[in-house]
Amino acid sequence: MTETIAEPNPRRWLILAVVGTAFFMTILDVAIVNVAIPSIEIDLNITRQTVEWVIIAYSITFGGFLLLGGRMADLLGRRRIFVAGVILFTTASLACGLSKSANSAALLIAARSVQGLGAAIISPAALSIVVTTFTEGSERNKALGIWGALGGSGAAAGVLFGGIIVKYLGWEWIFFVNIPVGALVLAATPRIIPESRLEVTQRRFDIPGALTVTGGLALLVYAISKAPDVGWGSARTILLLIGSVIVLAAFVVIESREPAPLMPFSIFRNRSLTAANVVALLMGMVIFANFFVLTLYVQQVLGWSPLKTGVTFLATAGTTVIWAGVAQALTTRFSARPVIVAGLLTLAVALYLYTRIPVNGHFWPNLLPAYLIFAAGLALTFIPVSIAALAGVAQPQAGLASGLLNTTQQIGGAIGVAIVTTIFTSRFKSDFNGHNPLQAATSGYQWAFWALFALALAGAVAAFILLRGVHTGEAIKPEPAEVPV
């Protein structure tokens, strides 16, 4: 087994721009659809239960195939897999947009599934290209700072762009805009990004491991996504969760016996990677659920249009980008642990302010201060977590580590959204009897933010304990990669 490590690529920042564009596109599509859901429901004349699958279908394939996409990048070629993912994502985006003309919800949901698969291939392949292009230390931290800014601001920017596009062009254009972006990335990739892969004398692919981990994660995401609708204690939810645990347990057994495993468990000997993924799970729960709840509150309680909703979220998206450089510099100087703890505590402050949202709230003073504080916490958390999760990872396992980090964040997001939806629904029903529905909804959202506040504090405690002794400022000697030849 060999992995050739060449001199720093003189085009490395251009490489980051190309893969970062594709990554931003996939993150954007997680949030941008939320704003368009009411319009899709009306235009395609479908029920709320059906239109939810436009979001769920993307989440299932995105979360389920990330680990597989990361390992494919390592074994089959990072540029090759990245290109395949962009082609898949762009083609699926075209099909999503055409579903309006075809008046077909089935086509839209099927295309969203394929779009999620493309995103699951793009994200880990793109991040592994970044990891293998930049030398570990301050320069890679700068690159990951930019990467984190793209990911951290993607959700807020998705609400912004979604509101503008739905208002002036129609919901189908939230998908059509991906086509020229994807075409530009595909045109630039062969000329700018060199191919890299894990060189082995025999290229085995762990099919049983790939099937079980993908199936188990997809089943888990589905169970979590539907739990608020059918109940966490329902037989269906319990059986689906048990099924996902059984399939994932089978994956662990297979990997422990497979001579060339999809996921060598030796990677978890890297304490920084393991701790960062635990924190990333909690961070994903907080960040994804926060934007989900906020979008519902400002549209359903305050009555804001999709356009106004999107424009106001610019306060978070734009400020996150500004804080990204600060987060990267602090991580390089002081290591990831104190920055992550500070970031999660900052998120907790913003979430506390959100717990005080009134039924007749205004942008100022009820939302803007929290928007700005949350942006700072987002950058101070998202970026050092990415740096810590990839610190000391051997280049042959870059795709695997990238896929693992993305999987953890996506699973955390699915769990977080399910938790706040359950809390909101329960509180709304208990307060609604004979009372103002807007007041009941506001109460439900306040309780949801209290839950996220508690999760942010739990994340800060986890980071403080688990990342003790982990250093990410200077180059770290990678753990030896145990990949059978």
Long-range contacts (C-beta under 8 A, 24 or more apart in sequence): 1-198, 1-199, 1-200, 1-396, 1-481, 1-483, 1-484, 1-485, 2-199, 3-196, 3-198, 3-199, 3-394, 3-395, 3-396, 3-481, 4-196, 4-199, 5-395, 8-133, 8-134, 8-135, 8-139, 9-133, 9-194, 11-192, 12-133, 12-134, 12-143, 13-143, 14-192, 15-129, 15-130, 15-133, 15-192, 15-193, 16-130, 16-133, 16-134, 16-143, 16-146, 16-147, 18-185, 18-188, 18-189, 18-192, 18-193, 19-82, 19-126, 19-127, 19-129, 19-130, 19-193, 20-126, 20-130, 20-146, 20-147, 20-150, 21-181, 21-184, 21-185, 22-82, 22-85, 22-86, 22-89, 22-122, 22-126, 22-181, 22-182, 22-185, 23-122, 23-123, 23-126, 23-127, 23-147, 23-150, 23-151, 24-150, 24-151, 24-154, 24-157, 25-89, 25-122, 25-178, 25-181, 25-182, 26-62, 26-89, 26-118, 26-119, 26-122, 26-123, 27-150, 27-151, 27-154, 27-155, 27-158, 28-154, 28-157, 28-158, 28-161, 29-58, 29-115, 29-119, 29-158, 29-174, 29-178, 30-58, 30-59, 30-62, 30-154, 30-155, 30-158, 30-288, 30-413, 31-154, 31-155, 31-156, 31-157, 31-158, 31-159, 31-162, 31-291, 32-158, 32-159, 32-161, 32-162, 32-165, 32-174, 33-58, 33-112, 33-162, 33-174, 34-158, 34-159, 34-162, 34-291, 34-292, 34-295, 35-158, 35-159, 35-162, 35-163, 35-166, 35-295, 35-306, 35-309, 35-310, 36-162, 36-165, 36-166, 36-171, 36-174, 36-306, 38-306, 39-166, 39-170, 39-171, 39-306, 40-108, 40-171, 43-100, 43-171, 44-99, 44-100, 44-103, 44-104, 44-105, 44-108, 46-105, 49-229, 50-105, 51-105, 52-229, 53-109, 53-112, 54-108, 54-109, 54-112, 55-225, 56-222, 56-225, 56-226, 57-109, 57-110, 57-112, 57-113, 57-116, 58-112, 58-113, 58-115, 58-116, 58-119, 59-116, 59-221, 59-225, 59-410, 59-413, 59-414, 60-113, 60-116, 60-218, 60-221, 60-222, 60-225, 61-113, 61-114, 61-115, 61-116, 61-117, 61-119, 61-120, 61-218, 62-116, 62-117, 62-119, 62-120, 62-410, 63-120, 63-217, 63-218, 63-220, 63-221, 63-407, 63-410, 63-411, 63-414, 64-120, 64-214, 64-215, 64-217, 64-218, 64-221, 65-116, 65-117, 65-120, 65-121, 65-214, 65-218, 66-120, 66-123, 66-124, 66-217, 66-403, 66-404, 66-406, 66-407, 66-410, 67-124, 67-213, 67-214, 67-217, 67-262, 67-263, 67-400, 67-403, 67-404, 67-407, 68-120, 68-210, 68-213, 68-214, 68-262, 68-403, 69-120, 69-121, 69-122, 69-123, 69-124, 69-125, 69-399, 69-403, 70-124, 70-125, 70-128, 70-399, 70-400, 70-401, 70-402, 70-403, 70-404, 70-406, 71-206, 71-210, 71-262, 71-263, 71-399, 71-400, 71-403, 72-121, 72-125, 72-399, 73-121, 73-124, 73-125, 73-128, 73-197, 73-399, 73-402, 73-403, 74-128, 74-197, 74-198, 74-396, 74-397, 74-398, 74-399, 74-400, 75-197, 75-198, 75-200, 75-203, 75-205, 76-197, 77-195, 77-196, 77-197, 78-125, 78-128, 78-129, 78-132, 78-195, 78-196, 78-197, 78-398, 78-399, 79-129, 79-189, 79-190, 79-193, 79-194, 79-195, 79-196, 80-195, 81-121, 81-125, 82-121, 82-122, 82-125, 82-126, 82-129, 82-189, 82-193, 83-186, 83-189, 83-190, 84-121, 85-118, 85-119, 85-120, 85-121, 85-122, 85-125, 86-118, 86-122, 86-182, 86-185, 86-186, 86-189, 87-118, 87-182, 87-186, 88-114, 88-115, 88-117, 88-118, 88-121, 89-115, 89-118, 89-119, 89-121, 89-122, 89-178, 89-182, 90-118, 90-178, 90-179, 90-182, 90-183, 90-186, 91-118, 92-117, 92-118, 93-175, 93-176, 93-178, 93-179, 93-182, 94-175, 94-176, 94-179, 96-172, 96-175, 97-172, 97-173, 97-175, 97-176, 98-172, 99-172, 100-170, 100-171, 100-172, 101-172, 120-406, 123-402, 123-403, 123-406, 124-399, 124-402, 124-403, 124-406, 125-399, 125-402, 127-390, 127-398, 127-402, 127-405, 127-406, 128-398, 128-399, 128-401, 128-402, 129-193, 129-196, 131-390, 131-393, 131-395, 131-398, 131-401, 131-402, 132-196, 132-395, 132-398, 135-475, 136-391, 136-392, 136-475, 136-476, 136-478, 137-332, 137-473, 137-474, 137-475, 138-332, 138-473, 138-474, 140-387, 140-390, 141-328, 141-331, 141-332, 141-387, 141-472, 141-473, 142-328, 142-332, 144-328, 144-383, 144-386, 144-387, 144-390, 145-324, 145-325, 145-327, 145-328, 145-329, 145-331, 145-383, 145-387, 146-324, 146-328, 147-383, 147-386, 148-324, 148-327, 148-328, 148-379, 148-382, 148-383, 148-384, 148-385, 148-386, 148-387, 149-320, 149-321, 149-324, 149-379, 149-383, 151-382, 151-386, 152-287, 152-320, 152-324, 152-378, 152-379, 152-381, 152-382, 152-383, 153-316, 153-317, 153-318, 153-320, 153-321, 153-378, 155-287, 155-288, 155-291, 156-291, 156-313, 156-314, 156-316, 156-317, 156-320, 156-375, 157-313, 157-317, 159-291, 159-295, 159-309, 159-310, 159-313, 160-310, 160-311, 160-313, 160-314, 160-317, 161-310, 162-306, 162-310, 163-305, 163-306, 163-307, 163-308, 163-309, 163-310, 163-311, 164-307, 164-310, 164-311, 166-306, 166-307, 167-305, 167-306, 167-307, 198-396, 198-483, 200-483, 200-485, 201-485, 202-485, 204-259, 204-260, 204-484, 205-260, 206-254, 206-255, 206-258, 206-260, 206-261, 206-262, 208-254, 208-258, 209-251, 209-254, 209-255, 209-258, 209-261, 209-262, 209-263, 210-262, 212-247, 212-248, 212-250, 212-251, 212-254, 213-248, 213-251, 213-262, 213-263, 215-247, 216-244, 216-245, 216-247, 216-248, 216-250, 216-251, 217-244, 217-248, 217-407, 217-411, 219-243, 219-244, 219-247, 220-244, 220-248, 220-411, 220-414, 221-410, 221-411, 221-414, 224-414, 224-415, 224-418, 225-414, 225-417, 225-418, 227-418, 227-422, 228-418, 228-421, 228-422, 228-425, 232-422, 259-484, 260-483, 260-484, 263-400, 263-404, 264-397, 264-400, 264-481, 264-482, 264-483, 266-479, 266-482, 267-393, 267-397, 267-400, 267-401, 267-404, 267-479, 269-479, 270-391, 270-392, 270-393, 270-479, 271-469, 271-470, 272-336, 272-388, 272-389, 272-391, 272-392, 272-467, 272-470, 272-472, 272-476, 273-388, 273-389, 273-390, 273-391, 273-392, 273-393, 273-401, 273-404, 274-466, 275-388, 275-462, 275-463, 275-466, 275-467, 275-470, 276-336, 276-385, 276-388, 276-389, 276-391, 276-405, 276-467, 277-389, 277-404, 277-405, 277-408, 278-462, 278-466, 279-340, 279-344, 279-385, 279-388, 279-459, 279-462, 279-463, 279-466, 279-467, 280-385, 280-389, 280-405, 280-408, 280-409, 280-412, 281-408, 281-409, 281-411, 281-412, 281-415, 282-344, 282-412, 282-455, 282-456, 282-458, 282-459, 282-462, 283-344, 283-381, 283-382, 283-385, 283-409, 283-412, 283-459, 284-408, 284-409, 284-410, 284-411, 284-412, 284-413, 284-415, 284-416, 285-412, 285-413, 285-415, 285-416, 285-419, 285-452, 285-455, 286-344, 286-347, 286-351, 286-416, 286-452, 286-455, 286-456, 286-459, 287-347, 287-378, 287-381, 287-382, 287-413, 287-416, 288-412, 288-413, 288-414, 288-416, 288-417, 289-413, 289-416, 289-417, 289-419, 289-420, 289-448, 289-452, 290-351, 290-354, 290-374, 290-449, 290-452, 292-416, 292-417, 292-420, 292-421, 293-354, 293-420, 293-424, 293-445, 293-448, 293-449, 293-452, 294-354, 296-445, 297-357, 297-441, 297-442, 297-445, 298-367, 300-441, 301-359, 301-361, 301-438, 301-441, 301-442, 301-445, 302-360, 302-361, 312-363, 312-367, 312-371, 313-371, 315-368, 315-371, 315-372, 315-375, 316-371, 316-372, 316-374, 316-375, 316-378, 317-375, 318-375, 319-371, 319-372, 319-375, 319-376, 320-375, 320-376, 320-378, 320-379, 322-375, 323-375, 323-376, 323-378, 323-379, 323-380, 324-379, 324-383, 326-379, 326-380, 327-379, 327-380, 327-382, 327-383, 327-384, 328-383, 328-387, 330-380, 330-384, 331-383, 331-384, 331-387, 331-472, 331-473, 332-472, 332-473, 333-473, 334-473, 335-470, 335-471, 335-472, 335-473, 336-384, 336-385, 336-387, 336-388, 336-391, 336-467, 336-470, 336-472, 337-388, 337-463, 337-464, 337-467, 337-468, 337-470, 339-380, 339-384, 340-380, 340-381, 340-384, 340-385, 340-388, 340-460, 340-463, 340-467, 341-460, 341-463, 341-464, 342-380, 343-376, 343-377, 343-378, 343-379, 343-380, 343-381, 343-382, 343-384, 344-377, 344-381, 344-456, 344-457, 344-459, 344-460, 344-463, 345-377, 345-456, 345-457, 345-460, 346-373, 346-374, 346-376, 346-377, 346-380, 346-381, 347-374, 347-377, 347-378, 347-381, 347-456, 348-377, 348-453, 348-456, 348-457, 348-460, 349-373, 349-377, 350-374, 350-377, 351-449, 351-452, 351-453, 351-456, 352-449, 352-453, 354-446, 354-449, 354-452, 355-446, 355-449, 355-450, 355-453, 356-446, 357-442, 357-445, 357-446, 357-449, 358-442, 359-436, 359-438, 359-439, 359-442, 377-456, 381-459, 384-472, 387-472, 388-467, 388-470, 388-472, 391-470, 391-471, 391-472, 391-476, 392-476, 392-477, 392-478, 392-479, 393-478, 393-479, 394-478, 394-479, 394-480, 394-481, 395-478, 395-481, 396-481, 396-483, 397-481, 397-483, 416-452, 416-455, 419-451, 420-448, 420-451, 420-452, 421-448, 423-447, 423-448, 423-451, 424-448
